[in-house]
Amino acid sequence: MLDFLKPRWRSLAELIGFVTILFGTKALVDPLTWQFSGPISMIFTLIVLGIYLRLQNEQWSELGLRPLFGWKAKLLLLPQAIVGMAGIIGFSAMLLLLAQHMGWTDFMEASGVGAERWGDLKGNLGLYLLWLLVVWTSAAFGEEIFFRGFFISRAQRLFDGVPHKWILSALFAAVTFGYAHYYYQGLRGFVVTGIVAFWLGLLYFAYKRNLWPLILAHGFVDSLMFTAHFMDWDI
């Protein structure tokens, strides 16, 4: 499939195709269940991507889901994840503090749609556990595979020959990731998630394309957020 295209144009076609599948599926599912249309579209896109990779004789490990061989790789997993978590929390906090200092009130106001999407989590154990399931499947696992593993690897081929293509690839993926969160988090969500995605993209290269620390960091931070809503913590 697409073997007749040069690597750069083939990568562009793959990016356009799978981003279209992701956002197109979400648009189709929205009228049925807008709260879960994002996770559903992410899982569906990964299924299609898995079939495509199989037809291309490409393995998930080539995108970053590789076995952790040796004790060193296993011991580094948690510290690497903690670095990822620190960046996610730190950059988000610094950005919001900067917006507050500069008086960007419109930016400071998160979209109310986000709260509506998650429902009344306070004290609702069933809903809390449901969203944790979504966090670790669609968000942590799915988004890291798609936006870091697949998207960045294809973007690198697209920018082949361009100076600092690895930075451009991470930035391209980050902008797309931020846009994917705009519909329910607004401008604040677009900027914050975009910066977080850029940080994770840089770590993807720093960790030699190992996705496992990023999956853990993403999952732990999102789990903390939903736990805060469930416990009604003021953070």
Buried (B, 14 or more C-beta within 10 A) or exposed (E): EEEEEEEBEBBBBBBEBBBEBBBEBBEEBBEEEBBBBBBBBBBBBBEBBEEBBEEEEEEBEBBBBBEBEEEEBEEBBEEBBBBBBEBBBEBBEEBBEEBEEEEBEEBEEBBEBBEEBBBEBEEBEEBBEBBBEBBBBBBBBBBBBBBBBBBBBBBBBBBEEEEEBBBBBBBBBBBBBBBBBBBBBBBBBBBBBBBBBBBBBBBBBEBEBBBBBBBBBBBBBBBBBBBEBBEEEEE
